[in-house]
Amino acid sequence: MQHLELWREQTLQQIELRLTQLLTLPSKCETLLEAIRYSCLDGGKRIRPLFTIAAGKLSGADLTTCITIGSSIEMIHCFSLIHDDLPIMDNDDLRRGKPTNHKIYGDAVALLAGDALNTLCFEILSSAQLELPATSKLTIINLLAQAIGLQGMVGGQTIDWLSTGKALTLAQLQEMHLLKTGALLRASILAGYLAGANFNPQQFQQIDLIAKKIGLLFQIVDAIIDVTEDTATLGKTANKDHLQDKATYVNILGLSTAQKTARDLHSEIINLIQQQPNSQLLKFLADNVYYRHS
């Protein structure tokens, strides 16, 4: 386990360096670039790029390529956080232990920073500097576009917004979170696998199933720690979902049943991962999702 923790620490440094490089670029509006860097750099667990790198191990993908792909996906995640925190959405003051973007730069610049991060991701993925076959690039770009849009993160966030204060069934809640949170996590994992030359259609389907389940586990754990951890530990406002009357796994199932559901799902995921060769890193990160406190 110690060598895996060392791997994560060293890889996080590589991701942070790559993000800094990608966000050191000419800009006709320094305020916009500053706002982007504020929300993207020096914070966050970087779980999505870590998953991209771990999945790349399964298909023999190049590490540098996976770091770049994962960093671009992290930009999408940061864009979603900036927009989620806006007064017209969740209206939050704290993210990653510091004031939210709009509290520093104002609502308009925060909105535009998120927009710019969205497009920058695709600029990076389509660049000639990303050394991948054109077909692989196109597949990854299409996968990510779907994960972000109507059938993914934005669609799920819209359902979440419209269902605030309303009773949802467990099936409806799962569907919402498979879109809102799960879609981008799934894309992070599949993009790493697609970056490798050793593509196997049957294995891809197996990895896809694992990725979907990891996305669901992430959201169940998120709901649990929202009510069991404090604001300082979370780095964001604790018990926020309850205060905003949002449907969560804890609200629907109760805390103890939600914890059992997460425990059972984690066991199922680990069993599936262990059937895959070169999956030690993927298992380590799935454990991290389950055992996290923030």
Secondary structure, DSSP 8 states (H G I E B T S, - for coil): -HHHHHHHHHHHHHHHHHHHHHT----S-HHHHHHHHHHHSS-S--HHHHHHHHHHHHHT--HHHHHHHHHHHHHHHHHHHHHHHSTTTT--SEETTEE-HHHHH-HHHHHHHHHHHHHHHHHHHTSTTS-S-HHHHHHHHHHHHHHHSTTSHHHHHHHHHHTTTS---HHHHHHHHIIIIIHHHHHHHHHHHHTSS---HHHHHHHHHHHHHHHHHHHHHHHHHHHHS-HHHHTS-TTHHHHTT---HHHHH-HHHHHHHHHHHHHHHHHHHTTSTT-HHHHHHHHHHHH---
